[in-house]
């Protein structure tokens, strides 16, 4: 199992023509994003308190599930 933060994972999705790709670009531009965090609830709370325009939190949920799969492969 890999030992990477969610931020390290989401950077791998940058440039994609998808909602997760758009989320990745928003996160990369966010200097306050918790870059070392791995916990779903901590990340979700951050995004709820600091929402990105035009990004639905369901996109984060989908990306977090992909992150967990990515860690295990």
PDB file of N, H, CA, C and O in Angstrom:
ATOM      1  N   UNK A   1       0.842  -1.189   0.000  1.00  0.00           N
ATOM      2  CA  UNK A   1       0.000   0.000   0.000  1.00  0.00           C
ATOM      3  C   UNK A   1       0.880   1.243   0.000  1.00  0.00           C
ATOM      4  O   UNK A   1       1.860   1.328   0.740  1.00  0.00           O
ATOM      5  N   UNK A   2       0.516   2.201  -0.841  1.00  0.00           N
ATOM      6  H   UNK A   2      -0.280   2.131  -1.442  1.00  0.00           H
ATOM      7  CA  UNK A   2       1.244   3.463  -0.915  1.00  0.00           C
ATOM      8  C   UNK A   2       0.956   4.319   0.310  1.00  0.00           C
ATOM      9  O   UNK A   2      -0.075   4.157   0.964  1.00  0.00           O
ATOM     10  N   UNK A   3       1.862   5.221   0.612  1.00  0.00           N
ATOM     11  H   UNK A   3       2.699   5.353   0.081  1.00  0.00           H
ATOM     12  CA  UNK A   3       1.694   6.126   1.746  1.00  0.00           C
ATOM     13  C   UNK A   3       1.803   7.569   1.241  1.00  0.00           C
ATOM     14  O   UNK A   3       2.820   8.232   1.447  1.00  0.00           O
ATOM     15  N   UNK A   4       0.751   8.041   0.583  1.00  0.00           N
ATOM     16  H   UNK A   4      -0.075   7.502   0.415  1.00  0.00           H
ATOM     17  CA  UNK A   4       0.727   9.379   0.017  1.00  0.00           C
ATOM     18  C   UNK A   4      -0.492  10.141   0.523  1.00  0.00           C
ATOM     19  O   UNK A   4      -1.526   9.549   0.834  1.00  0.00           O
ATOM     20  N   UNK A   5      -0.358  11.443   0.598  1.00  0.00           N
ATOM     21  H   UNK A   5       0.482  11.923   0.345  1.00  0.00           H
ATOM     22  CA  UNK A   5      -1.487  12.282   0.999  1.00  0.00           C
ATOM     23  C   UNK A   5      -2.478  12.390  -0.158  1.00  0.00           C
ATOM     24  O   UNK A   5      -2.161  12.076  -1.306  1.00  0.00           O
ATOM     25  N   UNK A   6      -3.671  12.837   0.173  1.00  0.00           N
ATOM     26  H   UNK A   6      -3.929  13.092   1.105  1.00  0.00           H
ATOM     27  CA  UNK A   6      -4.687  13.079  -0.855  1.00  0.00           C
ATOM     28  C   UNK A   6      -4.173  14.110  -1.863  1.00  0.00           C
ATOM     29  O   UNK A   6      -4.409  13.975  -3.064  1.00  0.00           O
ATOM     30  N   UNK A   7      -3.483  15.122  -1.384  1.00  0.00           N
ATOM     31  H   UNK A   7      -3.292  15.231  -0.409  1.00  0.00           H
ATOM     32  CA  UNK A   7      -2.946  16.164  -2.260  1.00  0.00           C
ATOM     33  C   UNK A   7      -1.988  15.566  -3.298  1.00  0.00           C
ATOM     34  O   UNK A   7      -2.037  15.929  -4.473  1.00  0.00           O
ATOM     35  N   UNK A   8      -1.134  14.664  -2.864  1.00  0.00           N
ATOM     36  H   UNK A   8      -1.095  14.369  -1.910  1.00  0.00           H
ATOM     37  CA  UNK A   8      -0.202  14.031  -3.802  1.00  0.00           C
ATOM     38  C   UNK A   8      -0.967  13.250  -4.864  1.00  0.00           C
ATOM     39  O   UNK A   8      -0.592  13.251  -6.037  1.00  0.00           O
ATOM     40  N   UNK A   9      -2.033  12.589  -4.449  1.00  0.00           N
ATOM     41  H   UNK A   9      -2.338  12.588  -3.496  1.00  0.00           H
ATOM     42  CA  UNK A   9      -2.869  11.870  -5.413  1.00  0.00           C
ATOM     43  C   UNK A   9      -3.563  12.831  -6.377  1.00  0.00           C
ATOM     44  O   UNK A   9      -3.505  12.639  -7.592  1.00  0.00           O
ATOM     45  N   UNK A  10      -4.217  13.858  -5.846  1.00  0.00           N
ATOM     46  H   UNK A  10      -4.265  14.014  -4.859  1.00  0.00           H
ATOM     47  CA  UNK A  10      -5.051  14.710  -6.706  1.00  0.00           C
ATOM     48  C   UNK A  10      -4.202  15.450  -7.735  1.00  0.00           C
ATOM     49  O   UNK A  10      -4.707  15.796  -8.804  1.00  0.00           O
ATOM     50  N   UNK A  11      -2.943  15.699  -7.447  1.00  0.00           N
ATOM     51  H   UNK A  11      -2.533  15.418  -6.580  1.00  0.00           H
ATOM     52  CA  UNK A  11      -2.058  16.319  -8.434  1.00  0.00           C
ATOM     53  C   UNK A  11      -1.888  15.431  -9.660  1.00  0.00           C
ATOM     54  O   UNK A  11      -1.635  15.934 -10.754  1.00  0.00           O
ATOM     55  N   UNK A  12      -2.024  14.108  -9.491  1.00  0.00           N
ATOM     56  H   UNK A  12      -2.229  13.700  -8.602  1.00  0.00           H
ATOM     57  CA  UNK A  12      -1.885  13.202 -10.636  1.00  0.00           C
ATOM     58  C   UNK A  12      -3.071  13.320 -11.586  1.00  0.00           C
ATOM     59  O   UNK A  12      -3.009  12.840 -12.718  1.00  0.00           O
ATOM     60  N   UNK A  13      -4.143  13.950 -11.136  1.00  0.00           N
ATOM     61  H   UNK A  13      -4.194  14.340 -10.217  1.00  0.00           H
ATOM     62  CA  UNK A  13      -5.355  14.092 -11.947  1.00  0.00           C
ATOM     63  C   UNK A  13      -5.429  15.451 -12.652  1.00  0.00           C
ATOM     64  O   UNK A  13      -6.363  15.712 -13.410  1.00  0.00           O
ATOM     65  N   UNK A  14      -4.444  16.310 -12.398  1.00  0.00           N
ATOM     66  H   UNK A  14      -3.685  16.098 -11.782  1.00  0.00           H
ATOM     67  CA  UNK A  14      -4.426  17.649 -13.009  1.00  0.00           C
ATOM     68  C   UNK A  14      -4.371  17.526 -14.532  1.00  0.00           C
ATOM     69  O   UNK A  14      -3.700  16.652 -15.081  1.00  0.00           O
ATOM     70  N   UNK A  15      -5.080  18.405 -15.178  1.00  0.00           N
ATOM     71  H   UNK A  15      -5.625  19.115 -14.732  1.00  0.00           H
ATOM     72  CA  UNK A  15      -5.074  18.444 -16.635  1.00  0.00           C
ATOM     73  C   UNK A  15      -6.106  17.551 -17.291  1.00  0.00           C
ATOM     74  O   UNK A  15      -6.320  17.631 -18.500  1.00  0.00           O
ATOM     75  N   UNK A  16      -6.747  16.704 -16.507  1.00  0.00           N
ATOM     76  H   UNK A  16      -6.574  16.639 -15.524  1.00  0.00           H
ATOM     77  CA  UNK A  16      -7.800  15.851 -17.067  1.00  0.00           C
ATOM     78  C   UNK A  16      -9.009  16.691 -17.452  1.00  0.00           C
ATOM     79  O   UNK A  16      -9.314  17.692 -16.803  1.00  0.00           O
ATOM     80  N   UNK A  17      -9.680  16.284 -18.493  1.00  0.00           N
ATOM     81  H   UNK A  17      -9.432  15.471 -19.020  1.00  0.00           H
ATOM     82  CA  UNK A  17     -10.917  16.938 -18.914  1.00  0.00           C
ATOM     83  C   UNK A  17     -12.084  16.252 -18.208  1.00  0.00           C
ATOM     84  O   UNK A  17     -12.915  15.600 -18.840  1.00  0.00           O
ATOM     85  N   UNK A  18     -12.128  16.414 -16.885  1.00  0.00           N
ATOM     86  H   UNK A  18     -11.453  16.944 -16.372  1.00  0.00           H
ATOM     87  CA  UNK A  18     -13.165  15.791 -16.075  1.00  0.00           C
ATOM     88  C   UNK A  18     -13.417  16.684 -14.870  1.00  0.00           C
ATOM     89  O   UNK A  18     -12.674  17.634 -14.624  1.00  0.00           O
ATOM     90  N   UNK A  19     -14.466  16.374 -14.125  1.00  0.00           N
ATOM     91  H   UNK A  19     -15.070  15.602 -14.325  1.00  0.00           H
ATOM     92  CA  UNK A  19     -14.751  17.148 -12.914  1.00  0.00           C
ATOM     93  C   UNK A  19     -13.630  16.984 -11.892  1.00  0.00           C
ATOM     94  O   UNK A  19     -13.288  17.932 -11.185  1.00  0.00           O
ATOM     95  N   UNK A  20     -13.055  15.776 -11.812  1.00  0.00           N
ATOM     96  H   UNK A  20     -13.333  15.006 -12.386  1.00  0.00           H
ATOM     97  CA  UNK A  20     -11.939  15.567 -10.884  1.00  0.00           C
ATOM     98  C   UNK A  20     -10.715  16.361 -11.342  1.00  0.00           C
ATOM     99  O   UNK A  20      -9.966  16.875 -10.511  1.00  0.00           O
ATOM    100  N   UNK A  21     -10.511  16.463 -12.632  1.00  0.00           N
ATOM    101  H   UNK A  21     -11.119  16.046 -13.307  1.00  0.00           H
ATOM    102  CA  UNK A  21      -9.420  17.286 -13.161  1.00  0.00           C
ATOM    103  C   UNK A  21      -9.590  18.746 -12.793  1.00  0.00           C
ATOM    104  O   UNK A  21      -8.620  19.423 -12.454  1.00  0.00           O
ATOM    105  N   UNK A  22     -10.825  19.235 -12.857  1.00  0.00           N
ATOM    106  H   UNK A  22     -11.613  18.684 -13.133  1.00  0.00           H
ATOM    107  CA  UNK A  22     -11.113  20.622 -12.475  1.00  0.00           C
ATOM    108  C   UNK A  22     -10.882  20.815 -10.986  1.00  0.00           C
ATOM    109  O   UNK A  22     -10.302  21.818 -10.570  1.00  0.00           O
ATOM    110  N   UNK A  23     -11.339  19.844 -10.170  1.00  0.00           N
ATOM    111  H   UNK A  23     -11.810  19.030 -10.508  1.00  0.00           H
ATOM    112  CA  UNK A  23     -11.093  19.900  -8.738  1.00  0.00           C
ATOM    113  C   UNK A  23      -9.594  19.929  -8.454  1.00  0.00           C
ATOM    114  O   UNK A  23      -9.136  20.687  -7.599  1.00  0.00           O
ATOM    115  N   UNK A  24      -8.843  19.118  -9.157  1.00  0.00           N
ATOM    116  H   UNK A  24      -9.215  18.502  -9.852  1.00  0.00           H
ATOM    117  CA  UNK A  24      -7.394  19.081  -8.984  1.00  0.00           C
ATOM    118  C   UNK A  24      -6.763  20.451  -9.235  1.00  0.00           C
ATOM    119  O   UNK A  24      -5.903  20.894  -8.475  1.00  0.00           O
ATOM    120  N   UNK A  25      -7.193  21.107 -10.294  1.00  0.00           N
ATOM    121  H   UNK A  25      -7.893  20.746 -10.911  1.00  0.00           H
ATOM    122  CA  UNK A  25      -6.660  22.437 -10.605  1.00  0.00           C
ATOM    123  C   UNK A  25      -7.012  23.434  -9.501  1.00  0.00           C
ATOM    124  O   UNK A  25      -6.176  24.259  -9.131  1.00  0.00           O
ATOM    125  N   UNK A  26      -8.216  23.372  -8.976  1.00  0.00           N
ATOM    126  H   UNK A  26      -8.895  22.702  -9.276  1.00  0.00           H
ATOM    127  CA  UNK A  26      -8.617  24.267  -7.881  1.00  0.00           C
ATOM    128  C   UNK A  26      -7.757  24.022  -6.641  1.00  0.00           C
ATOM    129  O   UNK A  26      -7.301  24.967  -5.997  1.00  0.00           O
ATOM    130  N   UNK A  27      -7.543  22.764  -6.319  1.00  0.00           N
ATOM    131  H   UNK A  27      -7.914  21.997  -6.842  1.00  0.00           H
ATOM    132  CA  UNK A  27      -6.749  22.425  -5.140  1.00  0.00           C
ATOM    133  C   UNK A  27      -5.301  22.886  -5.313  1.00  0.00           C
ATOM    134  O   UNK A  27      -4.699  23.407  -4.374  1.00  0.00           O
ATOM    135  N   UNK A  28      -4.743  22.696  -6.507  1.00  0.00           N
ATOM    136  H   UNK A  28      -5.232  22.273  -7.270  1.00  0.00           H
ATOM    137  CA  UNK A  28      -3.362  23.126  -6.755  1.00  0.00           C
ATOM    138  C   UNK A  28      -3.189  24.628  -6.544  1.00  0.00           C
ATOM    139  O   UNK A  28      -2.126  25.076  -6.114  1.00  0.00           O
ATOM    140  N   UNK A  29      -4.227  25.404  -6.842  1.00  0.00           N
ATOM    141  H   UNK A  29      -5.090  25.039  -7.190  1.00  0.00           H
ATOM    142  CA  UNK A  29      -4.161  26.865  -6.706  1.00  0.00           C
ATOM    143  C   UNK A  29      -4.441  27.343  -5.283  1.00  0.00           C
ATOM    144  O   UNK A  29      -4.227  28.514  -4.970  1.00  0.00           O
ATOM    145  N   UNK A  30      -4.915  26.450  -4.425  1.00  0.00           N
ATOM    146  H   UNK A  30      -5.089  25.499  -4.680  1.00  0.00           H
ATOM    147  CA  UNK A  30      -5.314  26.790  -3.064  1.00  0.00           C
ATOM    148  C   UNK A  30      -4.112  26.648  -2.121  1.00  0.00           C
ATOM    149  O   UNK A  30      -3.760  25.537  -1.725  1.00  0.00           O
ATOM    150  N   UNK A  31      -3.498  27.753  -1.770  1.00  0.00           N
ATOM    151  H   UNK A  31      -3.784  28.656  -2.092  1.00  0.00           H
ATOM    152  CA  UNK A  31      -2.285  27.709  -0.937  1.00  0.00           C
ATOM    153  C   UNK A  31      -2.559  27.239   0.485  1.00  0.00           C
ATOM    154  O   UNK A  31      -1.626  26.863   1.195  1.00  0.00           O
ATOM    155  N   UNK A  32      -3.807  27.251   0.913  1.00  0.00           N
ATOM    156  H   UNK A  32      -4.565  27.556   0.336  1.00  0.00           H
ATOM    157  CA  UNK A  32      -4.154  26.842   2.275  1.00  0.00           C
ATOM    158  C   UNK A  32      -4.626  25.382   2.358  1.00  0.00           C
ATOM    159  O   UNK A  32      -4.898  24.883   3.450  1.00  0.00           O
ATOM    160  N   UNK A  33      -4.722  24.704   1.221  1.00  0.00           N
ATOM    161  H   UNK A  33      -4.500  25.110   0.334  1.00  0.00           H
ATOM    162  CA  UNK A  33      -5.205  23.329   1.229  1.00  0.00           C
ATOM    163  C   UNK A  33      -4.284  22.471   2.098  1.00  0.00           C
ATOM    164  O   UNK A  33      -3.063  22.604   2.019  1.00  0.00           O
ATOM    165  N   UNK A  34      -4.864  21.583   2.937  1.00  0.00           N
ATOM    166  H   UNK A  34      -5.856  21.475   3.002  1.00  0.00           H
ATOM    167  CA  UNK A  34      -4.051  20.742   3.835  1.00  0.00           C
ATOM    168  C   UNK A  34      -3.294  19.657   3.055  1.00  0.00           C
ATOM    169  O   UNK A  34      -3.804  18.552   2.867  1.00  0.00           O
ATOM    170  N   UNK A  35      -2.111  19.971   2.619  1.00  0.00           N
ATOM    171  H   UNK A  35      -1.696  20.868   2.772  1.00  0.00           H
ATOM    172  CA  UNK A  35      -1.350  19.129   1.694  1.00  0.00           C
ATOM    173  C   UNK A  35      -0.901  17.787   2.279  1.00  0.00           C
ATOM    174  O   UNK A  35      -0.650  16.850   1.522  1.00  0.00           O
ATOM    175  N   UNK A  36      -0.796  17.673   3.574  1.00  0.00           N
ATOM    176  H   UNK A  36      -0.999  18.435   4.189  1.00  0.00           H
ATOM    177  CA  UNK A  36      -0.339  16.417   4.183  1.00  0.00           C
ATOM    178  C   UNK A  36      -1.492  15.522   4.652  1.00  0.00           C
ATOM    179  O   UNK A  36      -1.266  14.408   5.127  1.00  0.00           O
ATOM    180  N   UNK A  37      -2.703  16.005   4.520  1.00  0.00           N
ATOM    181  H   UNK A  37      -2.887  16.909   4.135  1.00  0.00           H
ATOM    182  CA  UNK A  37      -3.872  15.303   5.073  1.00  0.00           C
ATOM    183  C   UNK A  37      -4.227  14.057   4.257  1.00  0.00           C
ATOM    184  O   UNK A  37      -4.114  14.034   3.031  1.00  0.00           O
ATOM    185  N   UNK A  38      -4.660  13.024   4.983  1.00  0.00           N
ATOM    186  H   UNK A  38      -4.752  13.042   5.979  1.00  0.00           H
ATOM    187  CA  UNK A  38      -5.133  11.792   4.360  1.00  0.00           C
ATOM    188  C   UNK A  38      -6.556  11.443   4.785  1.00  0.00           C
ATOM    189  O   UNK A  38      -7.207  10.617   4.145  1.00  0.00           O
ATOM    190  N   UNK A  39      -7.036  12.053   5.844  1.00  0.00           N
ATOM    191  H   UNK A  39      -6.507  12.724   6.364  1.00  0.00           H
ATOM    192  CA  UNK A  39      -8.325  11.709   6.429  1.00  0.00           C
ATOM    193  C   UNK A  39      -9.494  12.334   5.665  1.00  0.00           C
ATOM    194  O   UNK A  39      -9.525  13.543   5.434  1.00  0.00           O
ATOM    195  N   UNK A  40     -10.450  11.495   5.277  1.00  0.00           N
ATOM    196  H   UNK A  40     -10.425  10.513   5.464  1.00  0.00           H
ATOM    197  CA  UNK A  40     -11.615  11.949   4.519  1.00  0.00           C
ATOM    198  C   UNK A  40     -12.359  13.073   5.233  1.00  0.00           C
ATOM    199  O   UNK A  40     -12.689  14.089   4.620  1.00  0.00           O
ATOM    200  N   UNK A  41     -12.623  12.897   6.517  1.00  0.00           N
ATOM    201  H   UNK A  41     -12.356  12.072   7.015  1.00  0.00           H
ATOM    202  CA  UNK A  41     -13.437  13.873   7.245  1.00  0.00           C
ATOM    203  C   UNK A  41     -12.734  15.223   7.367  1.00  0.00           C
ATOM    204  O   UNK A  41     -13.373  16.268   7.251  1.00  0.00           O
ATOM    205  N   UNK A  42     -11.443  15.205   7.596  1.00  0.00           N
ATOM    206  H   UNK A  42     -10.923  14.356   7.690  1.00  0.00           H
ATOM    207  CA  UNK A  42     -10.689  16.461   7.675  1.00  0.00           C
ATOM    208  C   UNK A  42     -10.710  17.186   6.331  1.00  0.00           C
ATOM    209  O   UNK A  42     -10.906  18.400   6.276  1.00  0.00           O
ATOM    210  N   UNK A  43     -10.510  16.444   5.263  1.00  0.00           N
ATOM    211  H   UNK A  43     -10.351  15.458   5.308  1.00  0.00           H
ATOM    212  CA  UNK A  43     -10.518  17.043   3.925  1.00  0.00           C
ATOM    213  C   UNK A  43     -11.906  17.548   3.552  1.00  0.00           C
ATOM    214  O   UNK A  43     -12.048  18.643   3.009  1.00  0.00           O
ATOM    215  N   UNK A  44     -12.919  16.757   3.842  1.00  0.00           N
ATOM    216  H   UNK A  44     -12.803  15.867   4.284  1.00  0.00           H
ATOM    217  CA  UNK A  44     -14.287  17.154   3.539  1.00  0.00           C
ATOM    218  C   UNK A  44     -14.673  18.405   4.319  1.00  0.00           C
ATOM    219  O   UNK A  44     -15.295  19.315   3.769  1.00  0.00           O
ATOM    220  N   UNK A  45     -14.311  18.453   5.584  1.00  0.00           N
ATOM    221  H   UNK A  45     -13.806  17.715   6.031  1.00  0.00           H
ATOM    222  CA  UNK A  45     -14.592  19.650   6.399  1.00  0.00           C
ATOM    223  C   UNK A  45     -13.913  20.884   5.813  1.00  0.00           C
ATOM    224  O   UNK A  45     -14.506  21.961   5.753  1.00  0.00           O
ATOM    225  N   UNK A  46     -12.671  20.716   5.384  1.00  0.00           N
ATOM    226  H   UNK A  46     -12.190  19.841   5.433  1.00  0.00           H
ATOM    227  CA  UNK A  46     -11.958  21.852   4.782  1.00  0.00           C
ATOM    228  C   UNK A  46     -12.706  22.349   3.543  1.00  0.00           C
ATOM    229  O   UNK A  46     -12.919  23.551   3.378  1.00  0.00           O
ATOM    230  N   UNK A  47     -13.096  21.427   2.686  1.00  0.00           N
ATOM    231  H   UNK A  47     -12.922  20.451   2.819  1.00  0.00           H
ATOM    232  CA  UNK A  47     -13.773  21.817   1.447  1.00  0.00           C
ATOM    233  C   UNK A  47     -15.162  22.386   1.700  1.00  0.00           C
ATOM    234  O   UNK A  47     -15.631  23.232   0.938  1.00  0.00           O
ATOM    235  N   UNK A  48     -15.816  21.940   2.746  1.00  0.00           N
ATOM    236  H   UNK A  48     -15.435  21.253   3.365  1.00  0.00           H
ATOM    237  CA  UNK A  48     -17.109  22.530   3.098  1.00  0.00           C
ATOM    238  C   UNK A  48     -16.941  23.960   3.602  1.00  0.00           C
ATOM    239  O   UNK A  48     -17.770  24.822   3.309  1.00  0.00           O
ATOM    240  N   UNK A  49     -15.890  24.213   4.347  1.00  0.00           N
ATOM    241  H   UNK A  49     -15.217  23.513   4.585  1.00  0.00           H
ATOM    242  CA  UNK A  49     -15.628  25.567   4.869  1.00  0.00           C
ATOM    243  C   UNK A  49     -15.031  26.494   3.815  1.00  0.00           C
ATOM    244  O   UNK A  49     -15.141  27.715   3.927  1.00  0.00           O
ATOM    245  N   UNK A  50     -14.399  25.920   2.796  1.00  0.00           N
ATOM    246  H   UNK A  50     -14.310  24.928   2.706  1.00  0.00           H
ATOM    247  CA  UNK A  50     -13.720  26.693   1.752  1.00  0.00           C
ATOM    248  C   UNK A  50     -14.110  26.164   0.376  1.00  0.00           C
ATOM    249  O   UNK A  50     -13.271  25.619  -0.340  1.00  0.00           O
ATOM    250  N   UNK A  51     -15.371  26.320   0.008  1.00  0.00           N
ATOM    251  H   UNK A  51     -16.053  26.762   0.590  1.00  0.00           H
ATOM    252  CA  UNK A  51     -15.831  25.725  -1.253  1.00  0.00           C
ATOM    253  C   UNK A  51     -15.219  26.403  -2.481  1.00  0.00           C
ATOM    254  O   UNK A  51     -14.916  27.596  -2.472  1.00  0.00           O
ATOM    255  N   UNK A  52     -15.051  25.610  -3.523  1.00  0.00           N
ATOM    256  H   UNK A  52     -15.298  24.641  -3.530  1.00  0.00           H
ATOM    257  CA  UNK A  52     -14.579  26.135  -4.810  1.00  0.00           C
ATOM    258  C   UNK A  52     -15.801  26.396  -5.683  1.00  0.00           C
ATOM    259  O   UNK A  52     -16.728  25.587  -5.706  1.00  0.00           O
ATOM    260  N   UNK A  53     -15.812  27.510  -6.396  1.00  0.00           N
ATOM    261  H   UNK A  53     -15.059  28.168  -6.377  1.00  0.00           H
ATOM    262  CA  UNK A  53     -16.957  27.803  -7.273  1.00  0.00           C
ATOM    263  C   UNK A  53     -17.152  26.684  -8.304  1.00  0.00           C
ATOM    264  O   UNK A  53     -16.185  26.169  -8.866  1.00  0.00           O
ATOM    265  N   UNK A  54     -18.375  26.329  -8.533  1.00  0.00           N
ATOM    266  H   UNK A  54     -19.160  26.747  -8.076  1.00  0.00           H
ATOM    267  CA  UNK A  54     -18.755  25.354  -9.560  1.00  0.00           C
ATOM    268  C   UNK A  54     -18.264  23.936  -9.289  1.00  0.00           C
ATOM    269  O   UNK A  54     -18.288  23.103 -10.195  1.00  0.00           O
ATOM    270  N   UNK A  55     -17.818  23.638  -8.067  1.00  0.00           N
ATOM    271  H   UNK A  55     -17.799  24.314  -7.331  1.00  0.00           H
ATOM    272  CA  UNK A  55     -17.391  22.280  -7.731  1.00  0.00           C
ATOM    273  C   UNK A  55     -18.364  21.704  -6.706  1.00  0.00           C
ATOM    274  O   UNK A  55     -18.535  22.258  -5.620  1.00  0.00           O
ATOM    275  N   UNK A  56     -18.988  20.605  -7.055  1.00  0.00           N
ATOM    276  H   UNK A  56     -18.849  20.155  -7.937  1.00  0.00           H
ATOM    277  CA  UNK A  56     -19.908  19.917  -6.166  1.00  0.00           C
ATOM    278  C   UNK A  56     -19.097  18.990  -5.263  1.00  0.00           C
ATOM    279  O   UNK A  56     -18.150  18.355  -5.728  1.00  0.00           O
ATOM    280  N   UNK A  57     -19.448  18.903  -3.994  1.00  0.00           N
ATOM    281  H   UNK A  57     -20.218  19.418  -3.616  1.00  0.00           H
ATOM    282  CA  UNK A  57     -18.698  18.043  -3.078  1.00  0.00           C
ATOM    283  C   UNK A  57     -18.789  16.564  -3.442  1.00  0.00           C
ATOM    284  O   UNK A  57     -17.971  15.769  -2.980  1.00  0.00           O
ATOM    285  N   UNK A  58     -19.758  16.183  -4.253  1.00  0.00           N
ATOM    286  H   UNK A  58     -20.423  16.829  -4.629  1.00  0.00           H
ATOM    287  CA  UNK A  58     -19.811  14.801  -4.737  1.00  0.00           C
ATOM    288  C   UNK A  58     -18.574  14.460  -5.563  1.00  0.00           C
ATOM    289  O   UNK A  58     -18.138  13.309  -5.595  1.00  0.00           O
ATOM    290  N   UNK A  59     -18.020  15.457  -6.224  1.00  0.00           N
ATOM    291  H   UNK A  59     -18.374  16.392  -6.198  1.00  0.00           H
ATOM    292  CA  UNK A  59     -16.792  15.251  -6.996  1.00  0.00           C
ATOM    293  C   UNK A  59     -15.657  14.880  -6.048  1.00  0.00           C
ATOM    294  O   UNK A  59     -14.859  13.991  -6.346  1.00  0.00           O
ATOM    295  N   UNK A  60     -15.585  15.563  -4.902  1.00  0.00           N
ATOM    296  H   UNK A  60     -16.233  16.286  -4.660  1.00  0.00           H
ATOM    297  CA  UNK A  60     -14.580  15.200  -3.910  1.00  0.00           C
ATOM    298  C   UNK A  60     -14.798  13.774  -3.427  1.00  0.00           C
ATOM    299  O   UNK A  60     -13.844  13.004  -3.319  1.00  0.00           O
ATOM    300  N   UNK A  61     -16.046  13.415  -3.136  1.00  0.00           N
ATOM    301  H   UNK A  61     -16.821  14.040  -3.224  1.00  0.00           H
ATOM    302  CA  UNK A  61     -16.345  12.053  -2.673  1.00  0.00           C
ATOM    303  C   UNK A  61     -15.847  11.015  -3.681  1.00  0.00           C
ATOM    304  O   UNK A  61     -15.219  10.026  -3.302  1.00  0.00           O
ATOM    305  N   UNK A  62     -16.130  11.245  -4.960  1.00  0.00           N
ATOM    306  H   UNK A  62     -16.640  12.049  -5.267  1.00  0.00           H
ATOM    307  CA  UNK A  62     -15.676  10.324  -6.006  1.00  0.00           C
ATOM    308  C   UNK A  62     -14.154  10.278  -6.067  1.00  0.00           C
ATOM    309  O   UNK A  62     -13.562   9.207  -6.209  1.00  0.00           O
ATOM    310  N   UNK A  63     -13.529  11.439  -5.960  1.00  0.00           N
ATOM    311  H   UNK A  63     -14.009  12.309  -5.844  1.00  0.00           H
ATOM    312  CA  UNK A  63     -12.064  11.480  -6.047  1.00  0.00           C
ATOM    313  C   UNK A  63     -11.429  10.813  -4.831  1.00  0.00           C
ATOM    314  O   UNK A  63     -10.369  10.198  -4.949  1.00  0.00           O
ATOM    315  N   UNK A  64     -12.060  10.926  -3.673  1.00  0.00           N
ATOM    316  H   UNK A  64     -12.921  11.425  -3.577  1.00  0.00           H
ATOM    317  CA  UNK A  64     -11.492  10.291  -2.480  1.00  0.00           C
ATOM    318  C   UNK A  64     -11.570   8.770  -2.607  1.00  0.00           C
ATOM    319  O   UNK A  64     -10.651   8.063  -2.193  1.00  0.00           O
ATOM    320  N   UNK A  65     -12.651   8.275  -3.170  1.00  0.00           N
ATOM    321  H   UNK A  65     -13.398   8.849  -3.506  1.00  0.00           H
ATOM    322  CA  UNK A  65     -12.756   6.831  -3.398  1.00  0.00           C
ATOM    323  C   UNK A  65     -11.671   6.382  -4.378  1.00  0.00           C
ATOM    324  O   UNK A  65     -11.054   5.335  -4.183  1.00  0.00           O
ATOM    325  N   UNK A  66     -11.437   7.170  -5.430  1.00  0.00           N
ATOM    326  H   UNK A  66     -11.938   8.021  -5.589  1.00  0.00           H
ATOM    327  CA  UNK A  66     -10.360   6.864  -6.372  1.00  0.00           C
ATOM    328  C   UNK A  66      -8.999   6.915  -5.675  1.00  0.00           C
ATOM    329  O   UNK A  66      -8.123   6.097  -5.956  1.00  0.00           O
ATOM    330  N   UNK A  67      -8.827   7.871  -4.772  1.00  0.00           N
ATOM    331  H   UNK A  67      -9.539   8.535  -4.544  1.00  0.00           H
ATOM    332  CA  UNK A  67      -7.592   7.987  -3.990  1.00  0.00           C
ATOM    333  C   UNK A  67      -7.342   6.716  -3.187  1.00  0.00           C
ATOM    334  O   UNK A  67      -6.228   6.192  -3.184  1.00  0.00           O
ATOM    335  N   UNK A  68      -8.371   6.221  -2.509  1.00  0.00           N
ATOM    336  H   UNK A  68      -9.275   6.647  -2.512  1.00  0.00           H
ATOM    337  CA  UNK A  68      -8.210   4.987  -1.737  1.00  0.00           C
ATOM    338  C   UNK A  68      -7.837   3.805  -2.639  1.00  0.00           C
ATOM    339  O   UNK A  68      -6.995   2.987  -2.268  1.00  0.00           O
ATOM    340  N   UNK A  69      -8.450   3.715  -3.803  1.00  0.00           N
ATOM    341  H   UNK A  69      -9.133   4.380  -4.104  1.00  0.00           H
ATOM    342  CA  UNK A  69      -8.104   2.649  -4.753  1.00  0.00           C
ATOM    343  C   UNK A  69      -6.665   2.812  -5.245  1.00  0.00           C
ATOM    344  O   UNK A  69      -5.930   1.833  -5.372  1.00  0.00           O
ATOM    345  N   UNK A  70      -6.274   4.041  -5.516  1.00  0.00           N
ATOM    346  H   UNK A  70      -6.871   4.837  -5.412  1.00  0.00           H
ATOM    347  CA  UNK A  70      -4.918   4.356  -5.990  1.00  0.00           C
ATOM    348  C   UNK A  70      -3.883   3.944  -4.949  1.00  0.00           C
ATOM    349  O   UNK A  70      -2.827   3.418  -5.300  1.00  0.00           O
ATOM    350  N   UNK A  71      -4.176   4.178  -3.675  1.00  0.00           N
ATOM    351  H   UNK A  71      -5.034   4.606  -3.390  1.00  0.00           H
ATOM    352  CA  UNK A  71      -3.249   3.807  -2.607  1.00  0.00           C
ATOM    353  C   UNK A  71      -3.018   2.293  -2.555  1.00  0.00           C
ATOM    354  O   UNK A  71      -1.927   1.836  -2.213  1.00  0.00           O
ATOM    355  N   UNK A  72      -4.031   1.537  -2.890  1.00  0.00           N
ATOM    356  H   UNK A  72      -4.917   1.908  -3.168  1.00  0.00           H
ATOM    357  CA  UNK A  72      -3.955   0.083  -2.786  1.00  0.00           C
ATOM    358  C   UNK A  72      -3.420  -0.613  -4.039  1.00  0.00           C
ATOM    359  O   UNK A  72      -3.335  -1.841  -4.072  1.00  0.00           O
ATOM    360  N   UNK A  73      -3.064   0.149  -5.057  1.00  0.00           N
ATOM    361  H   UNK A  73      -3.133   1.146  -5.030  1.00  0.00           H
ATOM    362  CA  UNK A  73      -2.527  -0.468  -6.286  1.00  0.00           C
ATOM    363  C   UNK A  73      -1.134  -0.025  -6.576  1.00  0.00           C
ATOM    364  O   UNK A  73      -0.544  -0.451  -7.569  1.00  0.00           O
TER     365      UNK A  73
END
